[in-house]
Amino acid sequence: MTNMISYEKKALNFIEKHLPVFIIIAAFLLGTYLRFSMRYFISGDTDEYYLAWYDEIKSLGGFKALGTQVGDYSILYQFMLAGLTYLPLIPLYALKAFSIFFDLLLALLVAWIVGKNTGYGIKGAAAAFSFVWI
């Protein structure tokens, strides 16, 4: 019985010590699951604009299309969209992967900023990552 109590204390101490890491992992898994569950959803903007822009850029030759204004977004967005046309992905999935990549980048940067510039350290970073990613 004493070993069990000692083992439980060690396990509890381990969980308490690494709780921010567990929170980040749980938030990442939940946020990823939520994004994956919406993989078939096509918003009005995606249907009316983004897929049409993607198709037009692809039909104009990918990066060759950069000489033509497609849509009303910046040249940087058009450049990245042109790069997506070379990937062997369904256009909807390419657009979603593009957005998800920047969602993750944003969550990581916010976590880093909060962790570095507040008194909350890794706990604050874990909370910030969770709020942004989920």
Secondary structure, 3 states (H helix, E strand, C coil): CHHHHHHHHHHHHHHHHCHHHHHHHHHHHHHHHHHHHCCCCCCHHHHHHHHHHHHHHHHCCHHHHHHCCCCCCCHHHHHHHHHHCCCCCCHHHHHHHHHHHHHHHHHHHHHHHHHHHCCCHHHHHHHHHHHHHC
